């Protein structure tokens, strides 16, 4: 990147360009007065000239003095060449990274559920599994977030009479293990780094219980965890005005709150522990046998993609 510039005329006019480099992360750039003297023309030929000159390539810079030409932690550079006559030429290279590293993590959790629905009055056990992931700046779109949340809630239905969908008849159901599986996808824009993020959401929920699966769209807001910190908190809340399927309809809210503890200082890798409290509450809008309510306390482990910040 840096080297020696030599004159073809004489050894006395050979120019030596001492290398000079600085790396600035999360630092405001100084005022370099970096207006391209020769742009859009090609840069000057680096041979001895009668008078000193300087050249700065074109580079994007915002009003706060930050370069945003690239995302994903990529580096921008500014080259300044100055000199003249047979004096030494000075080449300065400023290597600048604005410190932006997208947050992209995946966590898997396990814990206990507490369930209330037409099959259960508070039954639950340690058979709930969740997985969620956050992706910041997909396709280098800063400020954009995409989140996914998968939940598989398990509990035991005891034997007894159950009212069928529509409330027409009651039948006897034997005891069996129930599992409610749901996947939620949220996408939105962060009002500031690490939230709050305002989102549109989609939910699809299915079960092996005696009721149909439902799906629908809603709105959401979340504060993602700051995975680069030793300890951080997070929260997400979703509202679905109308989930439908199989002739039934529910309204619903979902939430997940908790904290993250970085394990990077221990293992030297970007793993983290996560403790969370989550819920899913659906109420009857039409023809549903009853309201549904899940609450779970979860402990999980996650991994931040992109390395240790």
Secondary structure, 3 states (H helix, E strand, C coil): CCCCECCCCCHHHCECCECCEEEEECCCCCCCCCCCCCCCCCCCCCCCCCCCEEEECCCCCCCCCCCCCCCCCCCEEEEEEEECCCCCCEEEEEEEECCCCCCEEEEEEEEEEEEECCCCEEECCCCEEEEEEEEECHHHCCCEEEEEEEEEEEEEECCEEEECCCCCCEEEECCEEEEEEEEEEEEEEECCCCCCEEEEEEEEEEECCCCCCEEEEEEEEEECCCCCCCEEEEEEEEEEEEEEECCEEEEEEEEEEEEEEECHHHHCCCEEEEEEEEEEEEEEEECCCCCEEEEEEEEEEEEEECCCC
